[in-house]
Structures are given as structure tokens and as C-alpha cells.
Amino acid sequence: MNASRIAILQHAVRDQGLACAFLVPGPNLRYLTGLQLEAFERVILGIVPPVGDLAFVVPQLEADKVRARIGADPHSDAVFPYTDDAGPLDAVRKALRALTLDLGPRAMGAEFLHMRLLERHIIEQASGPVRPDRSIHFHDLGPIVARMRAVKDSDELAALKRAAQIVDTGIAAAASTITPGVTEREVAAAAERAMLAAGADSIPFNAVLAGANSALPHGETGDYAMRDGDMVICDIGATYRGYNGDITRTFAVGKPTPQMAKVYAAVYDANRAACRAARPEVTGEQLDWIARDAITRAGFGEYFTHRTGHGLGLEIHEEPYIVQGAAEPLKPGMVFTIEPGIYIPGVGGVRIEDDLALTEDGCVVLTAFPRELA
């Protein structure tokens, strides 16, 4: 477990007067404890008291894995397993008693983005009979942990750099496959094979969109066969040691139409301008304005329909966001995308996306595959 990260969270629990905090499987649990678990239909809870050691309620089949990861012996009060027959309720009650937690009128921390109603229901049952003086209230932990996760340490930066390199390999494989008659699905398969061979843990997304499909920012890869003049958006991701690379390049099949060549030039200029401006103390909304202004001045403002970027880490979309309203100054160690795009319905689209890591006095672009139209 990461003691320093847990200490920061416990300080926030105390500072906000919370009785405790509940973690569920997902990026926050992994960030704080190193535990990578899948709940499926079962309940898994990490219980964070204001002070002292954490407790974990887990299915019996996960108990040894959790003990080994957190360094707990089989007789400790850190892990409370339950069988499928018994269910988790009694294990949650035992964990709360062991931590001497009273879930009375005080609020509890929970992950609004990740906790299911299933976990909430079990917590409410375990806390005792509902009375007017003991009503259950939850406070969102999301903003607290998001701020912690937004600034990466050296190990995280190394993993993100390697993830970006792996995706560069996938982009290169996709580019070498694009030719008239090849399908979107075939190009995506070539990219996936290359990334797995390069060491990707998983491929969380792999979108190849050609022709009119490229005008759909989140379209679905299918069996469309590419034709001369098509634009092909390759939006590809890979995970390495839990951290994500996310890169988009757009290619032309043969020679692009004059209209799409102009579109490409506008997106290229927007990407380059925003990347050059990225440094600490600049805000996300300033970078968004720089990219949006370049596209608007080229005459395509109405076709840039999404934010300019998002943070990268254990999740593909996390803090910081490069969007209007993001007024907090960016900090060294933050990693995010710059991905302006233009999408003309029924015609085609262009997006160019890079992964950036902020340094003390500027930024490093983690993605290396060329951006010029090929």
C-alpha cells in the first residue's frame, strides 16, 4: 500500500469530519493500495478510518491475494472475507466493529463515480437500524482523489511514457495497413497485434473510422472498405502497468479532397499551437481557447464539437480537463491530451491527438508518430 497517499486521504477524511471513507474496485483503490480487483456481482470494500489501518471486505476467493498485497497475516483484523453462501453483510459489520466506527449522523466518504447501489445498500444495512438521528449521508471522495492523482510521480510518468510509445507502435502498424479495399476492422486488428507484441497489458479502445464514418468522433469500427480520397481516423489506446496511452492520427487514402486537405491543415495548426502553449500555470481553458481559436479562424469552428483534451493516468479520462471552465492553473507532473478535431457530417473528419507531460518549465510530448498528413 502507498502510505503517503493514504495519509493524504485520511487527512481529508478528518478535515471534512467524515466517519470514514469507502473505496470500491477501480482506479482509486489501485492508486491508494495497489490492489487491482474486479467485483463483478460481489461486494468488495476498502474501509478507510480517519486514523489507523484500513480494513478490506472481500470474497473468500480474494482474501489471500489481498493479504499478500497489503502485507497482512491470516489472523490480522485487516481482511474480512465472506463466502458466496453467507454474503458480505456480516463481514462488513465485523469490519466496522473492528475499526470502532460509528456510522451515525456523520457523513461517510464514497466514490460517487464508481460505487454501485449494491455497495451503498450493504453499507446502510451494516450501519444499523435507520432512525432520524442516524440517517446515512455520503460525501463524494472523487474530487479529493482526483486532485491527488492529477500530478504524477516519476514511476507514473515512466509508465505513461511507455504506454505512449506502445500506442505509437500501433499507429505505425495501422498506417502501414491503410490502402484502398482494406476494412476498418483489418486496420484496427493490425494495430492491436502490434501493441500487444510491444508489451501492452490491454487494449482499452481501438477505433478506426474511414470515409463518412470519420465524421463521428466516437464512431464504431466496422467492415467499411476504404476508398481513394477517404480520411481515416485512428484513435488508439493501450494500457501499460495500469496507465494509459491515448493517441489519434488521421490519414488519407490516396490524395485527400481539397476540402479535407484544408480541414487537416486547420487541425494540425490547432494541435501545434496548443502543444506549444502547454506549460505550468497555463489553464485548461486557455489551451482549449488556443486550439478552438485556430480552428474558428480557419472557418470550421462549428465542426469542433468536443473539448480539446483530458487527463491521462489510471483512467483514460481524468483530471485535468482541457476545456472551457477549467480555470485552475496546470501543474508540473500533470499529463493530458491535446486533441482538436473537425467533423463534417456525411463527409469526413480529422483529429490529431498527442499526450503531454508538464515539466517545471514547459512540457514533454510523449507521442512521437509524425503529425503531417501522409
C-alpha positions as CSV (number, residue, x, y, z in Angstrom):
1,M,0.0,0.0,0.0
2,N,1.1,3.6,-0.5
3,A,1.3,5.0,3.0
4,S,1.8,8.6,1.9
5,R,-1.2,8.6,-0.4
6,I,-3.4,7.0,2.3
7,A,-2.2,9.6,4.8
8,I,-3.4,12.4,2.5
9,L,-6.8,10.8,2.1
10,Q,-7.1,10.2,5.9
11,H,-6.2,13.9,6.5
12,A,-9.1,14.9,4.1
13,V,-11.4,12.5,6.0
14,R,-10.6,14.1,9.3
15,D,-10.7,17.6,7.8
16,Q,-14.2,17.1,6.4
17,G,-15.5,15.5,9.5
18,L,-16.3,12.2,7.8
19,A,-16.8,9.0,9.9
20,C,-14.7,7.0,7.3
21,A,-14.3,6.5,3.6
22,F,-15.4,3.6,1.5
23,L,-13.4,2.5,-1.6
24,V,-14.5,0.1,-4.3
25,P,-12.6,-1.7,-7.0
26,G,-11.3,0.7,-9.6
27,P,-8.6,3.3,-10.2
28,N,-8.8,5.0,-6.8
29,L,-8.4,1.7,-4.9
30,R,-5.5,0.7,-7.1
31,Y,-3.8,4.2,-6.8
32,L,-4.0,4.1,-3.0
33,T,-3.4,0.5,-2.2
34,G,-2.0,-1.2,-5.3
35,L,-5.0,-3.6,-5.3
36,Q,-6.4,-4.5,-8.7
37,L,-9.7,-6.2,-8.1
38,E,-12.8,-6.9,-10.1
39,A,-16.0,-7.0,-8.0
40,F,-18.4,-8.4,-10.7
41,E,-21.6,-9.3,-8.8
42,R,-19.8,-9.5,-5.5
43,V,-19.1,-6.7,-2.9
44,I,-15.6,-5.5,-2.3
45,L,-14.9,-2.6,0.1
46,G,-11.8,-0.9,1.3
47,I,-12.7,1.0,4.6
48,V,-10.6,4.0,5.4
49,P,-10.9,5.2,9.0
50,P,-9.8,8.7,10.0
51,V,-6.7,7.3,11.6
52,G,-5.1,3.9,11.7
53,D,-5.0,0.9,9.4
54,L,-7.5,0.2,6.6
55,A,-9.9,-2.8,6.5
56,F,-11.0,-4.8,3.5
57,V,-14.2,-6.7,3.0
58,V,-13.6,-9.2,0.2
59,P,-14.9,-12.5,-1.1
60,Q,-13.1,-15.5,0.3
61,L,-11.5,-16.3,-3.0
62,E,-9.7,-12.9,-3.0
63,A,-8.6,-12.9,0.7
64,D,-5.1,-14.4,0.2
65,K,-4.4,-12.1,-2.7
66,V,-5.4,-9.0,-0.7
67,R,-3.4,-10.2,2.4
68,A,-0.3,-10.7,0.3
69,R,-0.6,-7.3,-1.4
70,I,-1.1,-5.3,1.9
71,G,1.3,-7.4,3.9
72,A,-1.3,-8.7,6.4
73,D,-1.1,-12.1,8.2
74,P,-4.0,-14.5,8.1
75,H,-5.1,-13.6,11.7
76,S,-5.0,-9.8,11.4
77,D,-8.0,-7.6,11.5
78,A,-7.2,-6.1,8.1
79,V,-9.1,-8.5,5.9
80,F,-12.7,-9.7,6.4
81,P,-13.6,-12.4,3.9
82,Y,-17.0,-13.8,3.2
83,T,-18.3,-16.8,1.3
84,D,-20.8,-16.7,-1.5
85,D,-23.3,-18.6,0.6
86,A,-23.0,-16.2,3.6
87,G,-22.8,-12.9,1.6
88,P,-21.0,-9.8,2.7
89,L,-23.3,-8.2,5.3
90,D,-21.8,-9.8,8.4
91,A,-18.3,-9.2,7.1
92,V,-19.0,-5.5,6.7
93,R,-20.4,-5.4,10.3
94,K,-17.3,-7.1,11.7
95,A,-15.0,-4.7,9.8
96,L,-16.9,-1.7,11.2
97,R,-16.7,-3.1,14.7
98,A,-13.0,-3.8,14.4
99,L,-12.4,-0.2,13.3
100,T,-14.7,1.0,16.1
101,L,-16.6,3.1,13.6
102,D,-19.9,4.6,14.4
103,L,-21.8,5.4,11.2
104,G,-24.3,7.6,13.0
105,P,-25.3,11.1,11.8
106,R,-21.8,11.8,10.4
107,A,-21.3,11.6,6.7
108,M,-19.2,9.0,5.1
109,G,-16.9,9.3,2.0
110,A,-17.8,7.3,-1.1
111,E,-16.8,7.2,-4.7
112,F,-19.9,8.6,-6.5
113,L,-18.4,7.8,-9.9
114,H,-17.6,4.2,-9.1
115,M,-19.8,2.9,-6.2
116,R,-22.9,1.0,-7.1
117,L,-26.2,0.9,-5.3
118,L,-25.3,-2.6,-4.3
119,E,-22.4,-1.4,-2.1
120,R,-24.4,1.5,-0.7
121,H,-27.2,-0.8,0.3
122,I,-24.9,-3.1,2.1
123,I,-23.3,-0.2,4.0
124,E,-26.7,1.1,5.0
125,Q,-27.7,-2.3,6.3
126,A,-24.5,-2.8,8.2
127,S,-24.7,0.6,9.9
128,G,-27.8,-0.4,11.9
129,P,-31.5,0.5,12.0
130,V,-32.4,3.7,10.2
131,R,-33.6,6.4,12.7
132,P,-33.9,10.1,12.3
133,D,-30.7,10.7,14.3
134,R,-28.8,8.0,12.3
135,S,-29.7,8.8,8.7
136,I,-26.9,7.8,6.2
137,H,-25.2,10.6,4.3
138,F,-22.4,10.2,1.7
139,H,-19.8,12.7,0.6
140,D,-18.1,12.4,-2.7
141,L,-14.5,11.4,-2.5
142,G,-14.0,11.9,-6.2
143,P,-12.6,15.5,-6.2
144,I,-10.3,14.6,-3.3
145,V,-8.6,11.7,-5.0
146,A,-8.8,13.3,-8.5
147,R,-6.6,16.2,-7.2
148,M,-4.1,13.6,-5.8
149,R,-4.0,11.6,-9.0
150,A,-3.7,14.6,-11.3
151,V,0.0,15.1,-10.5
152,K,2.1,12.1,-11.4
153,D,5.2,10.8,-9.7
154,S,8.3,9.5,-11.5
155,D,7.0,5.9,-11.7
156,E,3.7,7.0,-13.1
157,L,5.4,9.2,-15.6
158,A,7.6,6.4,-16.8
159,A,4.6,4.1,-17.2
160,L,2.7,6.8,-19.2
161,K,5.7,7.4,-21.4
162,R,6.0,3.7,-22.2
163,A,2.2,3.4,-22.8
164,A,2.5,6.3,-25.3
165,Q,5.4,4.5,-27.1
166,I,3.3,1.3,-27.3
167,V,0.5,3.3,-28.9
168,D,2.9,4.9,-31.4
169,T,3.7,1.3,-32.4
170,G,0.0,0.6,-33.0
171,I,-0.4,3.8,-35.0
172,A,2.5,2.9,-37.2
173,A,1.0,-0.6,-37.8
174,A,-2.3,1.0,-38.7
175,A,-0.7,3.5,-41.1
176,S,1.1,0.7,-42.9
177,T,-2.1,-1.2,-43.4
178,I,-4.2,1.6,-44.9
179,T,-4.9,1.1,-48.6
180,P,-7.9,1.0,-50.8
181,G,-10.1,-2.0,-50.2
182,V,-8.9,-2.7,-46.7
183,T,-11.6,-2.5,-44.0
184,E,-11.6,-0.5,-40.8
185,R,-11.6,-3.8,-38.8
186,E,-8.5,-5.0,-40.6
187,V,-6.6,-1.9,-39.8
188,A,-7.7,-2.0,-36.1
189,A,-6.6,-5.6,-35.9
190,A,-3.1,-4.8,-37.2
191,A,-2.8,-2.0,-34.6
192,E,-3.9,-4.3,-31.8
193,R,-1.4,-7.1,-32.7
194,A,1.5,-4.6,-32.8
195,M,0.6,-3.1,-29.4
196,L,0.3,-6.5,-27.7
197,A,3.6,-7.6,-29.2
198,A,5.1,-4.3,-27.9
199,G,4.1,-5.1,-24.3
200,A,0.6,-3.6,-23.8
201,D,-1.3,-5.1,-20.9
202,S,-4.6,-4.5,-22.6
203,I,-6.2,-2.5,-25.4
204,P,-9.0,-0.4,-23.8
205,F,-10.1,1.1,-27.2
206,N,-9.1,0.9,-30.8
207,A,-11.2,2.9,-33.2
208,V,-10.5,3.1,-36.9
209,L,-13.1,5.2,-38.8
210,A,-12.9,5.9,-42.5
211,G,-14.8,7.9,-45.1
212,A,-18.0,9.4,-43.7
213,N,-17.5,7.4,-40.6
214,S,-14.6,9.6,-39.7
215,A,-17.1,12.4,-39.1
216,L,-18.3,10.5,-36.0
217,P,-16.0,11.4,-33.0
218,H,-16.9,8.2,-31.2
219,G,-18.0,6.0,-34.1
220,E,-17.7,2.2,-34.1
221,T,-15.1,0.3,-36.2
222,G,-16.8,-1.9,-38.8
223,D,-16.4,-3.5,-42.1
224,Y,-16.3,-0.4,-44.3
225,A,-13.8,-0.9,-47.1
226,M,-11.6,2.2,-47.7
227,R,-11.7,4.2,-50.9
228,D,-9.4,6.7,-52.6
229,G,-9.9,10.1,-51.1
230,D,-11.2,8.8,-47.7
231,M,-9.9,10.3,-44.4
232,V,-9.1,7.6,-41.8
233,I,-9.1,8.5,-38.1
234,C,-7.2,6.0,-35.9
235,D,-7.9,6.7,-32.2
236,I,-6.0,4.0,-30.4
237,G,-5.1,3.3,-26.7
238,A,-3.0,0.9,-24.8
239,T,-2.5,0.2,-21.1
240,Y,0.9,-0.4,-19.5
241,R,1.2,-1.2,-15.8
242,G,-2.3,0.2,-15.4
243,Y,-1.5,3.5,-17.1
244,N,-3.0,4.6,-20.4
245,G,-1.7,6.0,-23.7
246,D,-4.2,7.6,-26.0
247,I,-3.2,8.8,-29.4
248,T,-5.1,9.8,-32.6
249,R,-3.7,10.3,-36.1
250,T,-5.6,10.9,-39.3
251,F,-4.5,9.5,-42.7
252,A,-5.7,10.0,-46.2
253,V,-6.3,7.0,-48.6
254,G,-4.5,8.3,-51.7
255,K,-5.0,12.0,-52.2
256,P,-7.4,13.9,-49.9
257,T,-10.0,16.2,-51.4
258,P,-9.2,20.0,-51.4
259,Q,-11.8,20.5,-48.6
260,M,-10.3,17.8,-46.4
261,A,-6.8,18.9,-47.0
262,K,-7.8,22.3,-45.7
263,V,-9.5,20.7,-42.7
264,Y,-6.4,18.8,-41.9
265,A,-4.2,21.9,-42.1
266,A,-6.6,23.6,-39.6
267,V,-6.5,20.8,-37.1
268,Y,-2.7,20.5,-37.5
269,D,-2.3,24.2,-36.7
270,A,-4.6,23.9,-33.7
271,N,-2.7,20.9,-32.3
272,R,0.7,22.5,-32.7
273,A,-0.4,25.9,-31.2
274,A,-1.9,24.3,-28.1
275,C,1.1,21.9,-27.6
276,R,3.5,24.9,-27.9
277,A,1.5,26.8,-25.3
278,A,1.3,24.0,-22.7
279,R,3.3,24.7,-19.6
280,P,2.7,25.1,-15.8
281,E,0.4,27.9,-14.7
282,V,-1.5,28.0,-18.0
283,T,-5.1,26.8,-17.5
284,G,-7.0,24.1,-19.3
285,E,-9.5,26.7,-20.6
286,Q,-6.6,28.8,-22.1
287,L,-5.3,25.8,-24.0
288,D,-8.8,25.0,-25.2
289,W,-9.3,28.6,-26.4
290,I,-5.9,28.5,-28.3
291,A,-6.9,25.3,-30.2
292,R,-10.5,26.5,-30.8
293,D,-9.4,29.9,-32.0
294,A,-7.1,28.3,-34.6
295,I,-10.0,26.2,-36.0
296,T,-12.5,29.0,-35.8
297,R,-10.2,31.4,-37.8
298,A,-9.9,28.7,-40.5
299,G,-13.7,28.7,-40.8
300,F,-14.5,25.4,-39.2
301,G,-15.4,26.4,-35.6
302,E,-18.9,24.9,-35.7
303,Y,-17.4,21.5,-36.5
304,F,-15.1,21.3,-33.4
305,T,-17.7,19.7,-31.1
306,H,-15.7,18.4,-28.1
307,R,-13.2,19.6,-25.5
308,T,-9.5,20.0,-26.5
309,G,-8.2,17.4,-24.1
310,H,-8.4,15.3,-20.9
311,G,-6.0,14.0,-18.3
312,L,-4.4,10.6,-18.6
313,G,-3.4,8.1,-15.9
314,L,-5.1,5.1,-14.4
315,E,-8.2,6.2,-16.3
316,I,-8.4,7.3,-19.9
317,H,-10.4,10.4,-18.9
318,E,-9.4,12.0,-15.6
319,E,-8.2,15.4,-14.3
320,P,-7.1,17.8,-15.6
321,Y,-9.6,18.6,-18.4
322,I,-8.6,20.9,-21.2
323,V,-12.0,22.7,-21.6
324,Q,-13.7,26.0,-21.0
325,G,-14.4,26.5,-17.3
326,A,-11.1,24.7,-16.3
327,A,-9.6,27.7,-14.6
328,E,-7.2,26.0,-12.2
329,P,-3.5,26.5,-13.3
330,L,-1.9,23.4,-14.6
331,K,1.0,22.0,-12.5
332,P,4.2,20.1,-13.3
333,G,3.6,16.4,-13.4
334,M,0.2,16.6,-14.9
335,V,-0.4,14.5,-18.1
336,F,-3.1,15.2,-20.6
337,T,-4.1,15.1,-24.2
338,I,-4.3,17.8,-26.8
339,E,-6.8,16.6,-29.5
340,P,-8.5,19.2,-31.6
341,G,-10.8,17.8,-34.3
342,I,-13.1,18.9,-37.1
343,Y,-16.0,16.6,-38.2
344,I,-18.2,17.5,-41.2
345,P,-21.3,15.3,-41.2
346,G,-21.6,13.0,-44.2
347,V,-18.1,14.0,-45.5
348,G,-15.4,13.1,-43.0
349,G,-13.3,14.2,-40.1
350,V,-9.8,14.9,-38.8
351,R,-8.4,14.6,-35.3
352,I,-4.7,14.8,-34.2
353,E,-4.1,13.8,-30.6
354,D,-0.9,13.9,-28.5
355,D,-0.1,13.0,-24.9
356,L,1.8,15.7,-23.0
357,A,3.5,15.7,-19.6
358,L,4.2,19.1,-17.9
359,T,7.7,19.7,-16.6
360,E,8.8,22.5,-14.3
361,D,9.2,25.0,-17.1
362,G,7.3,23.5,-20.1
363,C,6.2,20.2,-21.4
364,V,7.3,17.0,-23.0
365,V,5.3,15.5,-25.8
366,L,5.1,11.7,-25.1
367,T,3.9,10.8,-28.5
368,A,6.4,10.6,-31.4
369,F,4.5,9.5,-34.5
370,P,4.5,12.2,-37.2
371,R,1.5,14.5,-37.4
372,E,2.0,15.6,-41.0
373,L,-0.6,14.3,-43.5
374,A,0.5,11.1,-45.1
